[in-house]
Amino acid sequence: MVLDFNLLNSLYLTRCHKPKKAELPPMLDSSRFSPLFEPVKIGPVTTKNRFYAVPQCTGMGFSYPNSYIRHREVKAEGGWGVICTEECMIHPTSDHSASTHLRLWTEDDVRFLARVADAVHKHGALLGVELAHAGRSAANRLTREYPLAPSDLHYFGPGPFAARAMDKSDIADLRKWHRDAAVRAKQAGADIVYVYCAHDLSIAMQFLLSRTNRRTDEYGGSLENRVRLLRELLEDTKEAVGDTCAVAIRLSVEEFLGGNGMSSDGECQDVIGMLADIPDLWDVNVSDWDKDSGASRFFEEGYQEKFTRFVKSVTDKPVVGVGRYTSADRMLGLVKRGHLDLIGAARPSIADPFLPKKIQEGSIEDIRECIGCNMCTVNQHYSVPIRCTQNPTIGVEWSRGWHPEIVPPGRTKEPVLVVGGGPAGMECALTLAKRGYPVTLAEARSKLGGRVARESALPGLVAWMRVASYREYQLRQLDQVDIFLESNLDTDHLLEFGFGRIVLALGATWRRDGVGRANAAPVDGSGLAHVFTPDDVMNDVEIGGPVVIFDDDHYYMGSVIAEKLALDGAEVHLVTPAAEAAVWSKMTLEWSHIQERLTELGVVQHPFRKISTINDTTVELAAVFGGKVETLDCASVVMVTGMTPNRSLLNELRSDPEKLAAAGIGVVEAIGDCQAPSSIAQAVFDGHRLAMAIDEDLPPIPYKVEPIRLVD
């Protein structure tokens, strides 16, 4: 069908200027980044470049082997010089179940890891295997072994469990288990074998730390004694596999605990000095996980540099470090200054597995930059394959056959109208255009981005705008895409345009009535004029204090609204039915930092409470347990409880199939939050999923599931 763009322009839409690549600055001369593509010798092996995908959990491991293999292979295809596994359990006493890590206990495990090695080697990358024993942090839920520790300690996690202090025979066993696992890694084709000493979740670090090592023998007391086990593990590994495999150590150099922990300006310098020349590679980071993978709301790019810069002055061996690096210039500066030899990445390699190739080819603007939202950590907690806000293909490279850079061509090339320029609509339009479909993208506001554009203006969330800016840039380079802004379309418009396929990505609206998890019915008084929503806050509506925020969402929004209003000078009270504010943000490693920020700002929390009634100058809070009611003074109330999908246009269009047919409209579909409000990551995924499914003959279950192997 030929689209009448004159009709679109004259009647309803404001077409935005869309510069083509010819009007952009000349392509970046990538030759200045050539130092990033120099080979680096690591013991007996050599990397093809300085891009190092550090150990990173995937939520797949041995539970999703085919998915795992393909996931690692795609990264190797994208140009990373080294691809590492996550923690690889070396023995049944280091069982992480139900967390889906790797393991190297049996010959079956060797065969699986060999498949991973073959997939990585196919693209010229090296495979690093992070051998690990978690000591008192190993729950052993599957094997039901006692957790092991240097001293009698409580199990690191919740539950009525304790770890057993290791005797000398246990230490000898541990060394043998580690050595055997190293040999298995070598048999599988590993190029780099790790001794893991990062965070106090590893037994080597538990021996190293005075607060967890209370021994009085040669493995405890002085730093030299506490280093002994780590030295032995390194020497054992080098002796076992060092002829063909590099031996790496991963060490947390800063725990942010002062004299009670490992510190970059304290004992850690002595530790590295004692062991400087034993490993072939130093992989250094900070601890714990919520700081090592610090969310962008609280940690900027390169935040680990001040803690790791000393390492090169203590050892001559290559050093790799991380810091959520997405800037090629920053990476280059680290190498030129001699801060790092290899640029480590976990999250940036998830957001864009092809980051190295794009730098090498001078396509910096095409990098899908990590936004630091930590949606990638969520599914490790849930033990299902990884996902990413920026990269909807991650974790489904095998199950759905998706590739981060390549999409199959469409079959019919029928024009598609996408209504709504938020994360779902932009991703859908971009993927459709890459498949060859002519796409018209209409957005009611004056700029693209939808909820991303609005939320990124809130405190700490500016990096989230990358979700929109990346997609907008890509869309504007495609000839088959037309973008129209300030275009608030209704049913009559859509019927008149006559597009055969319409995709609605109209988002959702925050509820004002307080209905959510805790309240199934509207809260009494929620219709009063001083009751607001996050939409009002993002629209800069004036909100006077004291303010009561009712957080029944439990993710970031309640806390970030509290932060904004507190920074604006208001007295803020945060009411939540949960035990603490933003409880789900534990999944994204933000919770502790949120608590610190709210405390710093003087936000008063009221846990285990829900708003039952709103009055002119007070709110009544009902206790979740027992029902006791208390009164809290306030001038304003902000409801952060739930969202209502914007489905009215969808319902109107679908209400009269005959009218649709007469207008030539064959299909009307909805994606993202207007289907069901969820995370931005889910909206992006949904937009991609629909774009990949159009005109395809999909089976009833449109993805492959891992086969079940039954043993007689």
Number of C-alpha atoms within 10 A of each C-alpha: 9 8 13 10 14 9 12 17 13 10 10 15 22 18 18 14 11 18 13 13 13 9 8 9 7 8 13 13 12 15 13 12 18 12 14 26 19 13 15 17 16 20 19 14 16 16 21 19 23 25 27 27 29 25 21 19 24 30 27 24 24 18 19 22 19 21 26 25 23 21 27 23 23 21 25 26 20 20 25 29 28 27 30 24 24 22 24 28 23 26 19 20 23 27 28 23 14 15 21 25 24 30 27 27 17 12 12 11 16 21 16 19 28 20 17 25 25 18 21 28 21 12 17 16 28 25 28 27 28 28 25 27 29 29 30 32 23 27 28 20 16 12 14 11 15 21 27 28 29 28 21 17 18 17 21 18 12 8 9 7 15 18 22 18 19 19 13 10 9 14 16 12 13 21 19 15 18 23 23 19 26 30 20 23 29 22 15 21 24 27 28 29 29 31 25 27 26 27 24 24 21 23 27 28 26 24 28 31 21 19 11 20 21 18 19 11 11 13 21 23 16 14 18 16 18 26 22 17 23 23 20 12 21 27 16 18 27 22 12 17 22 22 12 16 27 24 29 27 24 22 23 25 30 27 21 15 10 12 11 11 21 27 20 22 14 14 18 20 18 15 21 18 14 16 15 19 14 18 25 26 27 27 26 24 27 29 23 18 14 19 21 22 24 26 23 21 20 16 18 16 17 17 19 22 17 9 17 24 17 15 26 18 11 16 19 13 19 20 24 26 28 28 23 28 23 23 15 18 11 14 22 19 15 20 16 13 10 13 21 27 24 27 25 28 22 23 28 24 27 28 26 25 30 23 25 28 17 19 24 19 14 17 16 20 14 16 21 25 26 26 25 27 24 22 23 26 24 22 20 21 16 14 20 18 23 24 26 28 26 30 22 24 25 26 26 20 21 23 16 16 13 19 18 18 11 10 16 13 14 19 12 10 16 17 22 21 23 27 25 28 30 29 32 32 34 32 28 30 33 25 24 29 25 22 19 22 22 20 25 21 25 27 27 19 15 12 16 26 26 22 20 21 21 17 20 18 14 17 16 18 21 17 18 25 18 19 27 23 16 17 22 20 15 16 25 19 15 19 15 17 22 20 23 26 20 17 21 15 16 13 13 9 14 18 17 13 17 21 23 18 17 21 23 24 32 28 28 20 18 19 21 25 22 31 19 18 12 18 16 9 10 16 17 16 17 23 14 15 10 19 23 24 25 23 19 15 17 16 10 9 12 9 19 16 19 20 23 27 29 25 32 27 23 22 21 18 18 24 23 22 23 27 24 18 23 20 13 12 13 17 20 27 23 24 24 29 24 20 12 18 28 24 19 17 19 18 19 22 23 25 21 14 19 22 18 11 17 20 12 10 18 14 20 15 20 21 17 17 27 26 30 20 17 23 16 14 13 16 23 18 22 19 18 16 9 7 11 10 15 13 14 14 16 21 18 24 30 26 28 29 26 22 22 16 18 20 18 13 16 20 11 11 18 15 11 10 13 11 13 19 14 11 16 17 21 14 15 16 14 25 26 28 28 23 21 18 19 15 14 23 21 21 29 26 26 24 27 25 20 19 25 20 13 17 12 10 8 10 8 6 7 11 13 14 13 13 9 7 6 5 4 3
